[in-house]
Structures are given as C-alpha cells and as structure tokens.
Amino acid sequence: MPRQPRIEFPGAIYHVLARGNRRAEIFSDDRDRARFLKSLGDTCVRLGWEVRAWVLMGNHYHLALHTPEANLVDGMKWLQNAYTRYFNTRHQLWGRLFGDRYKSVLVDPQGDYQKQLIDYIHLNPARAGIVCARGARGLLGYPHSSLVAGFASPPSKRAPWLDVGTGLRLAGLKDSASGRRRYAEGLERRIAEEEAARLGLEDVGGQSLHSTMRRGWYWGSHAFREKLTKLVPAEKAAANPTYRSSPLGRDERSERAEAVALEAIGELGLECDGQGRPVFGYGDVRRGAAAWFVWHRSGAPQAWIAERLGLRSAANVSQQRRRFDNTRDAGLPPDVMRWRKAWRKSGFFD
C-alpha cells in the first residue's frame, strides 16, 4: 500500500504523532523531555513554526503544529534526527529511535476541528489512564504537556514558540487567569463525564479524530479535503511524491534563506565580492557569526549556507557555527559581542 503524500503549503495546520521504534520508550526522564522541547523550540525558531498544543508520553508525542511556510518535512527531519542523536549518545544506544514514519494529519482551520484537536492532545494522559477525575489534580497533575506548561501558565512563563492564544480563543476564552482556569476546568469535567474509552475521541461531521490518526490524512470538512486534493494531482499522489525537492519548494526555502543571509551580512557590516558573497579576513570571527545566524534563523541546509557565505563545505559551516557558539563573549570583538547578546536576549537561543 503506497504511503500518503506529505502535503505542504503556507499556513498549514497539522496533527503530528511520532512513536518510538517498536513502541519503545523515547523519554526516560525529565532530562530527555527537556532536551526534546529544546530541540522543538530550536526547530520552531529556525522555520517559523508555532506549536498550539503538545504532549509527551512515554513512547510517543503529539503536536498541534502551524507552519506559516511550507516546511513540515524539513523541520521534522531536523527535529527527530537531532533528538535521536542526543538520545543515543546519552543512553549509549545506536540506530533508529522513532518508528518507520511520523504521522501528519492536515487539520481544517475552519469549524471546530482545531479546537477539538487541542483538547484531544491535552486529554491524552487521561486516555492512557495516567490521570483521572479522582486524582489529586487530574490533568494539571501531569506536567508534560502544554496544558500545564502553557494553558495554565501566564505568558511570562511560556515558551515563545507556544501559541496559547489561538487555543483559548477557539474555546471562547481570554488569555487571563480566569480564562485559563476555565479552560482547565472544562477538560477536567470531561474526564469525569465521559467514559475512559471515549476520552478525546471527538466526532465532528461524522469523522472521528482518533480514526484519522490510524487511517486518515486530513481532519476537516469535505470542502477542506477538496482543497487539499487540488494541491496534489491524482497521478502524483499515487506515486507518493514529496514536494520538498520541487522547484516551488526550493524557491520558497531559498527566498527565506537569502533574506536571512542578507540580514546577517548587514548586521555584521560585511563587505561582499562581485557575486554577493561576504569577504572575510584571516581569523575573522564574523565568519562563524554569519554561519551561526543563518543556520539558526533560516532552516537552510548547511551546503546552501556554505555556498552562499563562501565557506568551503557543509562541514566547515558546522565547525564555524559551533566554534562561534562556544566562544565566550569576552573573546569576541565588542560589536559582535553586542550583536550576539541582543539575539540571545530575544530568547531565541537559550
């Protein structure tokens, strides 16, 4: 049976699910969970993603993800590879951490679909029997989700890449102490009122959210499905293409990366040669600064960065940016030090 194609377009909303290989654990403790969230945050900054809900379970995770640009595949590849390398290194393992393929279901932005998805994700600990209405704090007693880390927390204590406002707005609530409390209380009531086997199994328009994660590829109305199918011709869908390598996909990514490269050149005061590549002197730390900035902000492959910045290779880009990242502020020229401090203060690179 051929796989469903990955459909990517600007502004898409996805329900993403990934499990451990053979359903093995992917989080052994809070250190692993913190590292996964750090990698997720880095991915969001690089590619402009917004996470609208998340939950980390023992052997899988769920995300409600908004991608302003058509870059789901690029981001998921980097996220899961980065976390796998960390996990295998820390636990002295090797090989695949995640199962064969992460699941991504497109979600209709109209109607009740997105609200139900966010609730579904937050109810996962209840569906798994980890928390219940008779527990000490119910869902608020499970700290590994955006309910506790976002929807029940004031804005100052949330990750900058977590979009709580949209979820509360869809629930008809304000991002205030009372609105956040009412949202959590509504979920707790559902635990008490619904049978455990039905928690989170919302039906909208006769379509079950749970069933879409098992067999489907979209969560929305028939009109939404028709809109999506027009993006993928039938003959290409049957062949299961990915559009990352299409001319349009390349153009979109290159346009973003070029804008970021120009920003780095301007911020660092670099001069360029006749082909628009920056000119670096011997030992110029701005070489690493530019590589560091473009890699973090654009999501561009390191080979592209090497070509654009006139560096030798993708490996050299990796070496330059890591060296810059590990250089203490006192070892940098004052203007570069101030520039890096400003970006770190923004919260993007904590």
C-alpha positions in Angstrom: 0.0 0.0 0.0 1.6 3.3 -1.0 2.2 6.0 1.6 0.1 9.1 1.7 2.0 12.1 0.3 3.2 14.9 2.5 1.2 17.9 1.5 2.9 21.2 2.4 1.6 24.7 1.9 2.0 28.1 3.7 -0.3 28.3 6.7 -1.0 24.5 7.1 -2.0 23.1 10.4 -1.0 19.5 11.3 -1.6 16.9 14.0 1.8 15.3 14.2 2.3 12.0 16.0 5.6 10.0 16.3 6.2 6.8 18.2 9.3 5.0 19.4 10.6 2.2 17.2 8.6 -0.9 18.0 6.7 1.3 20.5 9.8 1.6 22.8 10.3 4.5 25.2 11.6 7.7 23.7 11.7 9.7 27.0 13.4 8.0 30.0 13.3 11.0 32.4 12.7 14.8 32.7 16.2 15.5 31.2 15.1 13.7 28.0 11.8 15.6 27.9 13.6 18.9 28.4 16.0 18.2 25.6 13.2 17.3 23.2 11.4 20.5 24.0 14.7 22.4 23.5 15.0 20.8 20.0 11.4 21.5 19.2 11.9 25.2 20.2 15.0 25.4 18.0 13.1 24.0 15.1 10.3 26.5 15.6 12.7 29.4 15.6 14.6 28.2 12.5 11.5 27.5 10.5 8.9 29.9 11.9 6.7 27.2 13.3 4.0 27.8 16.0 3.0 24.9 18.3 -0.5 25.2 19.5 -0.5 22.1 21.8 1.8 19.3 22.7 2.0 16.3 25.0 4.9 14.0 25.7 4.0 10.4 26.6 6.4 7.6 27.4 6.8 6.2 23.9 5.2 8.9 21.7 4.4 12.5 21.4 1.6 14.6 19.8 1.9 18.1 18.4 -0.7 20.6 17.0 1.5 22.5 14.6 1.1 25.6 12.5 3.6 26.1 9.7 3.4 29.6 8.2 5.7 28.4 5.4 5.6 25.0 3.5 8.3 23.3 5.5 6.9 20.5 7.7 9.2 17.8 6.2 12.4 19.9 6.6 11.6 20.7 10.2 10.5 17.2 11.2 13.6 15.7 9.7 15.9 18.0 11.7 13.9 17.7 14.9 13.8 13.9 15.0 17.4 13.5 13.9 18.7 16.0 16.4 16.8 14.3 19.3 17.8 10.8 18.1 21.5 11.8 18.2 21.1 13.2 21.7 19.2 10.2 23.0 21.5 7.6 21.5 24.6 9.4 22.8 23.3 9.9 26.3 22.0 6.3 26.7 24.8 4.6 24.7 22.5 3.3 22.1 22.5 3.3 18.3 20.1 3.0 15.4 16.6 4.3 14.9 14.7 5.8 17.9 11.4 6.6 16.2 9.2 4.2 14.2 9.1 4.0 10.5 7.4 7.3 9.8 5.9 10.1 11.8 2.2 10.7 11.2 1.0 14.1 10.0 -2.7 14.8 9.5 -3.8 18.1 7.9 -6.3 20.0 10.0 -9.1 22.2 8.7 -8.7 25.7 10.2 -12.4 26.3 9.8 -15.1 25.0 12.2 -14.5 23.1 15.4 -11.6 20.8 14.2 -8.7 22.8 15.6 -10.3 23.2 19.0 -11.1 19.5 19.2 -7.5 18.6 18.3 -6.0 20.8 21.0 -8.4 19.3 23.6 -7.6 15.8 22.3 -3.9 16.3 22.8 -4.4 17.6 26.3 -6.6 14.7 27.2 -4.0 12.1 26.2 -2.8 11.4 29.8 -6.4 10.7 30.7 -6.9 8.4 27.8 -3.8 6.5 28.8 -5.1 6.1 32.3 -2.2 8.1 33.8 -4.6 10.7 35.4 -8.3 10.6 36.2 -11.0 12.8 37.8 -10.4 11.1 41.1 -6.7 12.1 41.1 -5.2 14.7 43.2 -5.0 17.3 40.4 -6.3 15.4 37.3 -4.7 16.7 34.1 -3.0 19.5 35.9 -1.0 16.8 37.8 0.6 15.7 34.5 3.4 18.2 33.8 4.5 17.0 30.4 2.0 18.9 28.2 1.2 22.3 27.0 -1.8 22.4 29.4 0.4 22.8 32.4 3.4 24.5 30.6 1.2 26.9 28.6 -2.6 27.0 29.0 -2.4 27.0 32.8 0.6 29.4 32.9 0.8 33.2 32.5 2.5 34.4 29.2 5.8 35.3 31.0 6.3 31.6 31.9 5.6 30.1 28.4 8.0 29.2 25.7 8.0 31.9 23.0 7.1 29.3 20.3 3.9 28.1 22.1 0.7 29.7 20.8 -1.7 29.5 23.6 -3.8 32.5 22.5 -5.3 30.6 19.5 -6.4 27.7 21.6 -8.1 29.8 24.2 -9.7 32.0 21.5 -11.2 28.9 19.8 -12.6 27.9 23.2 -14.2 31.3 23.6 -11.9 32.3 26.4 -9.5 35.1 27.1 -5.8 34.7 27.9 -6.4 35.8 31.5 -6.2 34.0 34.9 -9.9 33.3 34.8 -9.9 32.2 31.2 -7.0 29.8 31.7 -8.7 28.4 34.8 -12.0 27.8 33.0 -10.2 26.0 30.2 -8.5 23.6 32.5 -11.7 23.1 34.5 -13.6 22.2 31.3 -11.1 19.5 30.5 -11.3 18.1 34.0 -15.1 17.9 33.7 -14.8 15.9 30.6 -12.7 13.3 32.4 -15.4 12.9 35.0 -18.3 12.9 32.5 -17.0 10.7 29.7 -16.2 7.0 29.7 -12.5 6.4 29.8 -12.5 4.7 26.4 -14.1 7.7 24.8 -11.9 10.4 26.1 -10.6 12.5 23.2 -12.4 10.5 20.5 -14.3 13.5 19.2 -16.6 13.2 16.2 -17.1 16.3 14.0 -19.3 15.9 11.0 -19.2 12.2 11.4 -15.4 12.0 11.3 -13.5 10.6 14.3 -10.2 12.4 15.2 -8.9 9.1 16.5 -9.6 7.3 13.3 -7.8 9.9 11.2 -4.6 9.2 13.2 -4.9 5.5 12.3 -6.0 5.6 8.7 -6.6 9.1 7.5 -4.6 12.0 6.2 -6.8 15.0 6.9 -9.1 16.2 9.7 -11.7 18.5 8.4 -14.7 19.1 6.1 -15.3 17.8 2.6 -14.6 21.2 1.3 -11.3 21.2 3.1 -10.5 17.8 1.6 -11.3 19.0 -1.9 -9.0 22.0 -1.4 -6.2 19.7 -0.4 -6.6 17.2 -3.2 -6.3 20.0 -5.7 -2.8 20.6 -4.4 -1.7 17.0 -5.2 -2.7 15.7 -8.7 -4.1 12.1 -8.5 -1.3 10.6 -10.5 1.4 12.1 -8.3 -0.4 11.2 -5.1 -0.5 7.5 -6.3 3.3 7.7 -6.7 3.6 9.3 -3.2 5.8 12.3 -4.0 7.3 14.7 -1.6 7.3 18.3 -2.7 10.5 19.4 -0.8 12.5 19.0 -4.0 10.0 20.7 -6.3 11.0 24.0 -7.9 8.4 25.8 -5.8 9.6 24.2 -2.6 13.2 25.1 -3.4 12.3 28.7 -4.3 10.3 29.2 -1.1 13.1 27.9 1.1 15.8 29.8 -0.9 13.9 33.1 -0.7 13.7 32.8 3.1 17.3 31.8 3.5 18.5 34.6 1.2 16.7 37.2 3.2 18.3 35.9 6.4 21.7 35.8 4.8 21.3 39.4 3.7 20.3 40.4 7.2 23.4 38.7 8.7 25.6 40.5 6.2 24.1 43.8 7.0 24.1 43.3 10.8 27.7 42.2 10.8 28.8 45.0 8.5 30.4 42.6 6.0 31.6 43.6 2.5 30.8 41.4 -0.4 32.6 40.4 -3.6 31.2 40.7 -7.1 29.0 37.6 -6.6 27.4 38.9 -3.4 29.4 36.6 -1.1 30.8 38.2 2.1 34.5 38.7 2.3 36.2 37.5 5.5 39.7 38.3 6.6 42.0 35.7 8.2 40.6 34.7 11.6 37.5 36.9 11.2 35.0 35.7 13.9 32.2 37.1 11.8 32.6 34.0 9.5 31.3 31.9 12.4 28.8 34.5 13.4 27.2 34.6 10.0 27.1 30.8 9.7 25.6 30.6 13.2 22.9 33.2 12.4 21.8 31.9 9.0 21.7 28.3 10.3 19.5 29.2 13.3 17.2 31.6 11.5 16.6 30.1 8.0 16.4 26.4 8.2 18.6 26.2 5.2 20.8 23.2 4.6 24.4 23.7 5.6 25.5 23.0 2.0 23.4 26.0 0.9 24.9 28.2 3.7 28.4 27.2 2.6 27.8 28.2 -1.0 26.0 31.5 0.0 28.6 32.6 2.5 31.6 31.5 0.5 32.6 28.8 3.1 34.4 25.6 2.0 31.8 23.0 2.8 28.8 22.0 4.9 31.2 20.5 7.4 33.0 23.9 7.6 29.7 25.6 8.3 29.1 23.2 11.1 32.6 23.7 12.5 32.3 27.5 12.2 29.0 27.9 13.9 29.8 25.5 16.8 33.1 27.3 17.4 31.3 30.7 17.5 28.6 29.2 19.8 31.3 28.0 22.2 33.3 31.3 22.2 32.9 33.3 25.4 31.6 36.9 24.9 34.9 38.3 26.3 36.7 36.6 23.3 34.6 38.5 20.7 35.0 42.0 19.2 32.7 44.4 21.1 30.3 44.9 18.1 29.9 41.1 17.5 29.6 40.6 21.3 26.7 43.1 21.5 25.1 41.6 18.4 25.1 38.1 19.9 23.9 39.3 23.3 21.0 41.0 21.6 19.9 37.9 19.9 20.3 35.7 23.0 18.3 38.2 25.0 15.5 37.8 22.5 15.0 34.3 23.9 15.6 32.5 20.5 18.9 30.8 21.5 18.5 29.9 25.2 
